[in-house]
């Protein structure tokens, strides 16, 4: 699961929207499910699935999620 980095319920500055890994599913605010695989992250990013799931109008930065996947999960 990934979540928005920042305060839930606020208007997000386009430059500050970043996804973060939420291993326990406990972070406040909106979240989206993601299979912990680099291929799935790439596909979701290409399809712009995160802005749609999180109800955003701008792209999001997935670098922290990509780093987490590369450090913690082997690709299936």
N, C-alpha and C positions, 0 to 999 in steps of 0.2 A: 504494500500500500504506500502511496505517496500523498503528501499533503502540501498545502501552500505554506511557504515560510512568511510569517507576518501575522498581524492581528486579524482574527476572523471578524467578518462583518464590516470591515472598513473598505474604502475605495483604494484600490491598489495602484501605485505608481507603476507605469509600464516597465520602467527600468529596474524595479525591485522585485518583480514576481519571479520566484524561484521555487522549484519543487524540492522537497526534502524527503528522504526515506522515513517511513513511519512503521517500524518493525512491529510495534505492539498495537497499532491502530488506535492510539490514545491522544494524538495531537488534536487540538481544537480546530474547528473550521472545516472546510470542505476537504475531501480526500478522493482518491481514485485508486482502484485496484490495478495492479500491474504484476504480471508473471515475472519473477525475478530472473530474467534472462536478457542479455544484451540485445539479442535479436528482437525480442518483444518490445523493448524500450525504443529501439530504432524505428520499428514499424509504427508504434504509437506516436512517436515524434513526427515521422513523415506524414502520417494521416491527420495530424493536429488534433489528436484525441484528447490530450490534456486540457487545452483551452475550452474545448466543447464540454468535457465532463465537469470541469470546474467553473463553467459559466463565465469565462473570460473572453474578451474581445481581442486580446493580443497574445503573441507567442509567450511561452514560458521557458526559463532556463532549466535544463534537465541535467546539468553538469554534476551536481551533488549526488543525484540518483545514479548516474552513470559511474561515478567514482565508487559509490557504495557497492554497486553490483560487481564491478571489477575486483574489489577487495574481498568481498564476502561470499560470492556465489560463483560456482563453476557453471558455465553454459551447458545446457542440456542438449 
